[in-house]
């Protein structure tokens, strides 16, 4: 996208920037394991959601990613798929642990704010350390700023009075199946089920000593008193992903490229009546 000539008025622009290393690492942390193909966001659905809020304004979607030397061949197909959905892709080699894409994202946002009249900026990242201050500054300049991430790690956006927050699982069609997150703030009016994270019979393989049960976090003095049996809600915990994000990105076929609907293999069906299971967390 070229900058306008001096005699041309600035054009309205809706801009989406996607922090691929941060989103990939956050998703792995939330699930407690490497995401399966059906657990990954679909970039075509993200694009449709973004376009729905843009109206007739000019739009630009950009994905920023690190490329480790060993992943260069496998990521080529993923990048080509993103380009076919209308995304521009910025790829930086990850030769050192501190190599990241946040500075490139911020630089691109600054350039677009200078060359266009930013109407809406959507940042897909849970990295509050790098994005909180710039987004709040842009809000004061009249830009509608939206953070697209997961509620578990994007507290900076949820707590800011100047930033809108959208959970990725609330984007229509972004995921083929529910991620099974414990989102108590998104309970349906009639209630819903949370699947067990592992088989109950797995407890027999652990052979815990009686005293170990209390040490594992079951609050005996509150057992069942408030419906908060810790054994029922325990799961992977995550903190803000605010530093450089290392680790390989997913294979191309796992990052939003359309695929046939997947069955929830190795997942325990919920025991409630139809429609009572929690959607998307």
C-alpha positions as CSV (number, residue, x, y, z in Angstrom):
1,X,0.0,0.0,0.0
2,X,1.6,3.3,-1.1
3,X,1.6,6.5,0.8
4,X,-0.7,9.3,-0.6
5,X,0.9,12.0,-2.7
6,X,1.1,15.5,-1.0
7,X,-1.9,16.8,-3.0
8,X,-4.1,13.8,-2.1
9,X,-6.2,13.7,1.0
10,X,-5.4,11.0,3.5
11,X,-7.5,7.9,3.1
12,X,-9.5,6.2,5.8
13,X,-7.9,2.9,6.8
14,X,-8.8,-0.1,9.0
15,X,-5.6,-1.9,9.9
16,X,-5.2,-5.4,11.4
17,X,-1.8,-6.5,12.6
18,X,-1.3,-10.1,13.8
19,X,1.5,-11.1,16.2
20,X,1.9,-14.8,15.1
21,X,4.6,-15.8,17.6
22,X,2.6,-14.4,20.5
23,X,-0.7,-15.9,19.5
24,X,0.9,-19.3,18.8
25,X,2.6,-19.4,22.2
26,X,-0.4,-18.2,24.0
27,X,-2.6,-20.8,22.4
28,X,-0.2,-23.6,23.4
29,X,-0.1,-22.3,27.0
30,X,-3.9,-22.1,27.2
31,X,-4.4,-25.7,25.9
32,X,-1.4,-27.0,27.9
33,X,-0.1,-28.8,24.8
34,X,0.7,-28.2,21.1
35,X,-2.6,-27.3,19.4
36,X,-4.1,-29.7,17.0
37,X,-5.2,-28.6,13.5
38,X,-8.8,-28.0,14.7
39,X,-7.6,-25.9,17.7
40,X,-6.0,-23.2,15.6
41,X,-7.7,-20.0,14.4
42,X,-8.8,-19.8,10.8
43,X,-7.5,-16.7,9.1
44,X,-10.3,-16.6,6.5
45,X,-12.8,-16.3,9.3
46,X,-10.7,-13.6,11.0
47,X,-10.6,-11.7,7.7
48,X,-14.4,-11.8,7.3
49,X,-14.9,-10.6,10.8
50,X,-12.5,-7.7,10.2
51,X,-14.1,-6.8,6.9
52,X,-17.6,-6.8,8.5
53,X,-16.5,-3.9,10.8
54,X,-14.8,-1.9,8.1
55,X,-17.7,-0.9,5.9
56,X,-16.4,0.8,2.7
57,X,-13.1,1.9,4.2
58,X,-9.8,0.8,2.9
59,X,-8.5,-2.3,4.7
60,X,-5.1,-3.9,5.3
61,X,-4.4,-7.1,7.2
62,X,-0.8,-7.9,8.1
63,X,0.7,-11.1,9.7
64,X,4.1,-10.7,11.4
65,X,6.0,-13.9,12.0
66,X,9.5,-15.3,12.9
67,X,11.0,-17.9,10.8
68,X,13.5,-20.3,12.3
69,X,16.0,-21.8,9.9
70,X,14.6,-25.3,10.3
71,X,11.1,-24.2,9.6
72,X,11.7,-22.2,6.4
73,X,10.5,-24.8,4.0
74,X,7.4,-25.9,5.9
75,X,6.3,-22.3,6.5
76,X,6.3,-21.4,2.8
77,X,2.9,-23.0,2.2
78,X,1.4,-21.3,5.3
79,X,2.6,-17.9,4.1
80,X,1.2,-18.4,0.6
81,X,-2.2,-19.4,2.1
82,X,-2.2,-16.2,4.1
83,X,-1.4,-14.1,1.0
84,X,-4.3,-15.8,-0.8
85,X,-6.7,-14.6,1.9
86,X,-5.5,-11.0,1.3
87,X,-2.9,-10.7,4.1
88,X,0.5,-9.2,3.7
89,X,3.1,-11.1,5.6
90,X,6.2,-9.8,7.3
91,X,8.7,-12.5,8.0
92,X,11.9,-12.1,10.1
93,X,14.5,-14.8,10.6
94,X,14.8,-15.9,14.3
95,X,18.5,-16.5,14.7
96,X,18.6,-15.5,18.4
97,X,16.1,-15.9,21.3
98,X,15.6,-12.1,21.5
99,X,14.7,-11.8,17.8
100,X,11.0,-10.8,17.7
101,X,8.5,-8.9,15.5
102,X,7.0,-6.4,17.9
103,X,9.2,-3.5,16.8
104,X,8.3,-4.2,13.2
105,X,4.6,-4.2,14.1
106,X,4.9,-0.9,15.9
107,X,6.9,0.6,13.1
108,X,4.2,-0.4,10.5
109,X,1.4,1.0,12.7
110,X,3.4,4.3,12.9
111,X,3.9,4.4,9.2
112,X,0.2,3.8,8.4
113,X,-0.9,6.4,11.0
114,X,1.3,8.9,9.0
115,X,0.2,7.9,5.5
116,X,-3.5,7.4,6.2
117,X,-6.2,8.4,8.5
118,X,-6.5,5.4,10.8
119,X,-10.1,4.7,11.6
120,X,-9.7,1.4,13.4
121,X,-6.6,-0.6,14.5
122,X,-6.9,-4.2,15.5
123,X,-3.9,-5.7,17.2
124,X,-3.9,-9.5,17.6
125,X,-1.5,-9.9,20.6
126,X,-1.5,-10.4,24.3
127,X,1.7,-8.4,24.7
128,X,0.7,-5.5,26.9
129,X,4.2,-4.4,27.6
130,X,4.8,-3.3,24.0
131,X,1.3,-2.4,22.9
132,X,-0.6,-0.8,25.8
133,X,1.0,2.7,25.7
134,X,1.0,3.0,21.8
135,X,-2.6,1.9,21.6
136,X,-3.8,4.3,24.3
137,X,-1.9,7.2,22.6
138,X,-3.6,6.3,19.3
139,X,-7.0,6.3,21.0
140,X,-6.4,9.8,22.2
141,X,-5.6,10.8,18.6
142,X,-9.1,9.5,17.6
143,X,-8.3,5.9,16.5
144,X,-10.6,3.1,17.6
145,X,-8.2,0.5,19.1
146,X,-9.1,-3.1,19.4
147,X,-7.1,-6.0,20.9
148,X,-7.9,-9.4,19.5
149,X,-6.5,-12.1,21.8
150,X,-7.4,-14.5,24.7
151,X,-8.9,-13.2,27.9
152,X,-6.3,-15.2,29.9
153,X,-3.4,-13.1,28.7
154,X,-4.9,-9.8,27.5
155,X,-5.7,-8.2,30.8
156,X,-4.0,-4.9,29.7
157,X,-6.8,-4.5,27.1
158,X,-9.6,-5.5,29.4
159,X,-8.5,-3.1,32.1
160,X,-7.9,-0.1,29.8
161,X,-10.7,2.4,29.4
162,X,-9.4,3.3,25.9
163,X,-9.0,-0.2,24.3
164,X,-11.7,-2.6,23.2
165,X,-11.1,-6.3,23.7
166,X,-12.4,-9.2,21.6
167,X,-11.7,-12.7,22.6
168,X,-10.5,-14.8,19.6
169,X,-13.0,-17.5,20.4
170,X,-15.8,-15.0,20.0
171,X,-15.0,-14.3,16.4
172,X,-17.6,-16.3,14.3
173,X,-16.0,-19.4,12.7
174,X,-12.5,-18.7,14.0
175,X,-12.3,-22.2,15.5
176,X,-13.7,-25.5,14.4
177,X,-14.2,-26.8,17.9
178,X,-14.4,-25.3,21.4
179,X,-11.0,-24.9,23.0
180,X,-12.5,-26.1,26.3
181,X,-11.3,-23.1,28.2
182,X,-12.6,-22.2,31.7
183,X,-14.3,-18.9,30.9
184,X,-16.6,-18.3,33.8
185,X,-17.4,-14.9,32.6
186,X,-19.0,-16.3,29.4
187,X,-21.5,-18.8,31.0
188,X,-24.8,-19.2,29.1
189,X,-27.9,-18.3,31.1
190,X,-28.9,-22.0,31.5
191,X,-25.4,-23.0,32.6
192,X,-23.0,-25.3,30.8
193,X,-20.6,-28.2,31.2
194,X,-16.8,-28.2,31.4
195,X,-15.2,-31.4,30.1
196,X,-12.7,-33.2,32.3
197,X,-9.1,-32.5,31.2
198,X,-8.2,-36.2,31.7
199,X,-9.8,-39.5,32.6
200,X,-10.8,-40.1,36.2
201,X,-9.1,-43.5,36.0
202,X,-5.8,-41.7,35.5
203,X,-5.9,-41.0,39.2
204,X,-5.3,-44.7,39.9
205,X,-2.1,-44.5,38.0
206,X,-0.9,-41.6,40.2
207,X,-1.1,-43.6,43.5
208,X,-1.2,-40.4,45.7
209,X,-0.7,-40.7,49.4
210,X,-3.7,-39.5,51.4
211,X,-1.8,-36.4,52.6
212,X,-0.8,-35.6,49.0
213,X,-4.4,-34.8,48.1
214,X,-4.5,-31.8,50.4
215,X,-1.1,-30.7,49.1
216,X,-2.4,-30.9,45.6
217,X,-4.7,-27.9,46.2
218,X,-8.0,-29.3,47.3
219,X,-9.2,-26.9,50.1
220,X,-10.6,-29.3,52.6
221,X,-12.0,-26.5,54.8
222,X,-14.0,-25.2,51.8
223,X,-14.8,-28.6,50.1
224,X,-18.1,-28.1,48.3
225,X,-19.1,-25.1,50.5
226,X,-19.3,-22.7,47.6
227,X,-19.3,-25.0,44.7
228,X,-15.6,-24.3,44.2
229,X,-14.1,-27.8,44.5
230,X,-10.6,-27.1,43.3
231,X,-10.4,-30.5,41.8
232,X,-13.2,-29.6,39.4
233,X,-11.7,-26.4,38.0
234,X,-8.0,-27.2,38.0
235,X,-6.2,-26.7,34.7
236,X,-3.3,-25.1,33.0
237,X,-2.5,-21.7,34.2
238,X,-1.0,-18.9,32.1
239,X,0.4,-15.5,32.7
240,X,0.9,-12.5,30.4
241,X,3.0,-13.3,27.4
242,X,4.8,-10.0,27.4
243,X,8.4,-11.0,26.4
244,X,10.0,-12.2,23.2
245,X,8.2,-15.3,22.1
246,X,10.5,-18.2,21.2
247,X,9.6,-21.6,19.8
248,X,8.6,-22.8,16.3
249,X,5.4,-21.7,14.6
250,X,2.9,-24.2,13.6
251,X,3.1,-26.1,10.4
252,X,1.3,-24.4,7.5
253,X,-1.7,-26.6,7.5
254,X,-2.3,-25.8,11.2
255,X,-2.7,-22.0,11.1
256,X,-6.0,-21.1,9.7
257,X,-5.9,-22.8,6.3
258,X,-9.4,-24.1,5.6
259,X,-9.7,-27.8,6.3
260,X,-12.5,-30.3,6.5
261,X,-14.4,-30.2,9.8
262,X,-12.6,-32.2,12.4
263,X,-14.1,-34.6,14.9
264,X,-13.3,-34.1,18.5
265,X,-11.3,-37.3,18.9
266,X,-10.1,-38.3,22.3
267,X,-12.4,-35.7,23.9
268,X,-15.0,-36.8,26.4
269,X,-18.6,-35.8,25.4
270,X,-20.3,-33.6,27.9
271,X,-23.0,-35.3,30.0
272,X,-25.7,-32.6,29.8
273,X,-28.6,-32.2,27.5
274,X,-28.1,-30.8,24.0
275,X,-27.2,-27.2,23.9
276,X,-26.0,-27.0,27.5
277,X,-22.3,-27.3,26.8
278,X,-20.3,-24.1,27.0
279,X,-19.4,-22.7,23.6
280,X,-15.9,-21.6,22.8
281,X,-14.8,-21.5,26.4
